[in-house]
Amino acid sequence: MSSEKSERPLRPGDVIEVKSAAEILETLDGAASVDAMPFMPEMAQFAGKRLTVSRRVEKICDTVSGGPPNSRRMRDTVLLEDLRCDGSAHGGCQAKCRLYWKESWLRRVEPESNDGDGAAQLAQDDGLAPLEELTRRGTRAMREIDGASVESYRCQATDALRAAEPQSSYDLRQYARELASGNVDLPHLLRVALRGVSGMIRRRLRLLDYLPLRQNGGAPAATEPELNLRPGDMVEVRSPNEIKRTVDEGGKTRGLSFDWEMMPYCGGRYRVQDRVERIIDEQTGQMLEIPSDCLILDGVICSGEHSRGRWLCPRGIYPYWREAWLRRAEDADPSSAGGSHPEAAQP
């Protein structure tokens, strides 16, 4: 089904009310989707709530199809504050992806208007049960994997490519849309553009690697003893030189990549948010069990501002960290605390 159009597309700062469950149900097709974007069970709790648009989703990065880094065009979609999927209807997935909201699931309201009407409507919403039933059925899908038909999870991350359109990395209209939508201002856009052009030139001149850190031959050095970090622990991200000793020629430590979006956080101190033990593979929909240390840190997200071919992606993905890249903050040299702002990293 097509998204309903408002008189003006929503912009960052707009106050909205998530429609009632019954209203949302009317927009969904048999797969619990609008324009191939699923409405997930984890989102039903926000029906009737008043929230603020944090960003228009004009495009998203493609982390599924492989090949050169690229973005895809998305329409009629916004992000609300920092709402993230809690994985409760998807096997306890811990990826904590940001939730996509089609404009047809929202209504614009005036900030000073009476709040609470939506919540009251939700309490009496006859559509809540059928919405939950439809969306829970929509959390599973049959996929062809290694020649066999396998039941797997289905969510906004696994179906995002179907809900978006291909676009060229060199299509400059994508950056004009970021500016026109209010996602970024002109100085911000110019800073990111300068970083992108500079990186492209230096890579072609072989002055800059495609990976921020990698071993030039030889095996990674022995890693530090396990820290057994837990949620709430304070850590300091090690320096690039220290992390480089732990990665292989592909820039990975025991299969986990260290990328450009993580470089700005080197030297900074952060709190461990969670130990990640299970996530859904966006390509196959299968649950991946992570047997060894894998952490996410509070406030440490992909900015989309250091990512070749994916500039200004709004997904705000949490990077995954090995303990070998961290030290307990109380064990760190106090003079190294603070770290650099994400703007400081090279492309």
N, C-alpha and C positions, 0 to 999 in steps of 0.2 A: 504494500500500500504506500502511497506517496505521503510525505509529510505535509501537514497543513501549513500554509504560509501566513505569517503575521504581516502587519503593515510595514514593519521594519525588522530586519534580522536582529536578533539579540546581540548585545555587545557586552564586553567586560564592564562590570559595575551595575548592570541591570538587575533589579530585584524581580524574582519570579516566584510563582507558586507551582509546585509539581501538581499536576491534575489528579483527580481522584482515581482510584483503581478502576472504577467503572468506565470513566472517560478514557483512560489509557487502554483498557481492554478493547474499546471500540476501534482504536487505531491499529491494532496488531493483526497480522495474518496468522495462518495456522501454525507457523513456526515461531510464533511469539515475537515477530520482528516488524520493523518499519524500514523499508528500503534495505533489507538484508541485515540490519543492525538489531540484534536481540535485545529485548527488555528482560533483564535477568531477575530471578527471585530476590537476590540481594538488594534490589532497588525498590522493592515494594514498600519497605519501611519508610521511605521518604514521601510517599503519596500524601498530598495535602500540606507538605512542609513548605515554608517560605525560605528561599536561599538566594545567594547572589551568584551571578555568572562570573566566573574567573577568566574564561577565555573562549573564543570561538575556535572550533576545530576546523580549520581550513584545509589541513593536510595531516597525515600521520606518516611516521617512518615505517618502512616495510622490513620487518625482521623475520619474515617467513619464507619468501620465495627464493632467497639466495641470490648470488650474483652481486654486481656492484651495489653499494649503498644507494638507496633511492627513497623517494616519498610518493605517496598517493593522495589524490584529491578527495576530500570528504565534504559533504554538503549538509546544511540544515542541522548541524550538530554543535553542541557546546559542552563545556565542562562547568560544573558547579562547585565552587569553593575547592576543597581538596578531597572530595568524596571518593572513596576507594572501595573496591570489592573486598569483602571480608572472607570470601571463599566458602561461606557456610553451606551453600547449595552446590558446591563444586568440589566435594571431597576434601575440604580443608586446604585448598590451594593457598599458598602463602605469598603469591606474587604481588598482591596488593595493587592491582592495576587501577588507574583512574577510571571512573565510570563515564561513558559517553551518554549524552542525553539528546535525543532528537527534539527539535523544537515543537513537534506535535504533541509531546508529553508535558509541555509547560505552558503557563500563561504569564504574561507580564502583569505585574501589580505595582501600585505606587508604594514607595517605602513607608510613607506616613499613614497608609490605610490600615484599617483594623486587622491585626494579626490574630491568628487562632481559629478563624472560620474554617480554614482548610483542615486543620487537625480535627476539629469537631465533625466535619463532614466525613473524614476518614473513619472515625469511630463508628459511624453508622453506615459505612460504605458497603453496599450489598455486592459490589464488584470485587472485593478483596479476595474472597475464596476462589472464584473462577480465575482471577488473574494469577494467583499463586499456583493453581492447578496447571494452567496453560504454560506458564513460564517454567515450572519444574519439569514438565514434559520436554520442554525445549532445551534442557541442560544436557541432553544426550543426543548423539548423532551417529549414524553409521558411516564409516570412512574406509576407503580402500588403502590398506597399509601392507606393503610387501606382498601384494597380490591377493590378500584376503580381506574380506569385509569384517570390520571390527567395530564394536560399539565403543565410543569414546566420548569425552566431555565436549560440550559446545558452549562457548561464551563469547563475549564481545571481542576478546583478543584473538580467538581462533577464527572468527568470522569477519574480522575487520577488513581484510582484503576484498571480500565479496561486497562489503558496504562502501568501498572506496573505488576510485577510478585511477587508472594509470596516468602519470604525467611525467613529462621530461624534466630531468634535473636542471636543464638549461632554460626552462620556461620561466621567465622573469615575472610573469603575472602572479605566481604564487607568493612572491615577496610583496608585491603591490597589495595583494589581498590581506596580508598580515598587517600592513600599515593602515589600510582603509578600514579594517574591522576593529581597530583599536587594540589589537594584541600587543603591538610594539609601537614606540614612537620613532621618529626619523633618526635621532642620534643612535638609538639602540640598533636599529636596522643597519645603519652604516657601519657600526663597529663590527657586527657579525659579518657583513658583506666583505669588509676589509680583511678580516681573519680568513674567510673562505678563499678569496682571490689570492691572498698571500700564500696560504697553504698549498693551493693548486699549483702555483708557479714554482714553489720550492720543491714540491714532490716531482714535478716534471724535470727539474734540474738536478734531481736526486740529492737535494740538500735536506730533505725531510722524509722520514720513513712513514709508511702507512700505519705502522704500529708505534705507540709511544715508547714502549719498552720491549726489548727482545734480546735473547742471548745470541751472540754472533759465533755460533759453534760451541760445542761442549755442552755438558749437562748443567742444569741449574744447581746452585750451591745447596748444601743441606739446609733445610728450613729450621727455624727456631722451634723449641718445644711447644707443644700445643698449649694454648692459653685457657682453653675450656671457658670461653667467654659466655656470658649469659645476658639476657635482656636487662638493661639498666646499667651495665658496666660502662665506664668511661674508657675510651681508647684514643690513641693518637695514630693517624695514618703515617706510615713510615715514609721516608724520603724516596724519590724516584730511584736513586742509586741503590738503596737498600732493597726496594721491590724488584729491581732489575735482576738481582742475584737469585731471585726465586722463580723467575719465569723461563720458559724454554724458547726455542726459535720462533714459535708461533705466538709468543706473548702470553702464554698461559701457565698457570700454576696448577698442576694436577687437573688439567682440563678446563679450568675457569679462566676466562680472558680478563686481562687488565687493559682498558681502552682509554681513548683520549678524554672521554667525559669524566673519568675518575682522577685524572692528573691534577685538576685544580684543588682537590681536597687533600693532597699530600701535605703533611705538616699540621693539618687541622685536628682539633679534638672534638669528638662526637660521642653520643651515647648509643650503645647497641640497642636497636629496636627489637630485633628478633633473630633467632637462629632458624634458618630456612631449611626445612626437611622435605618438602614436597611442593612441586609446582606443576602446572599443566603445560605441556609442550604445545606452543601456539601452532605448530605445523601439523601435528598429528592428533591433538586433543587428548593424548594419553597422559596419565599422571606419571611424573618422574619422581622417583625417590632419590634424595640426595644423601648419601651415606656419610659424607665427611663434612668438615666445617664449612659453613656457608652463612654469611651474616648480611643483614641490612642495617644501616645506620640512620638514626633520626636526622631528617632534614637533608640527607645526602641523596640527591636524585640526578638523573640525566637532564641537563639543561637544554639539550638540542642546539647548543651554541658552539660545540666543538666537534660536531659529527659530520664528516664529509658526506655530501649527498643527501643529508637529512636535516639541513639547517632549519631551526625554529620549530622542530617537532614539539608538540605540546604534551606528549604522553607522560612525562615526568616519571619514567621508569626508575625503580630502585636498583642501582647496581649491586651485584653480589660480591662480597669481600671474603677472601681467605684470611685466616688468622695470621698467616705468614706476612701479610701486608700491614699488620697492625701491631701496636704494643699497648699494654695497659697504660693509661694516662699517668697513673701514680708512679710508674717506672720510667716515664719519659723525662728528657732534659727540659726543664721549665722554660729555657730560653728559646726552644723550638716550637712552643705552643702557638696556636693561632691560625697557622696555615695561610693559604692564599685564597682570594675570592675566585669563584669560577671564571670571572672575566679575564683572569691573569694567565690562563693556560694558552699554549700555542695550539694551532689547529692540527 
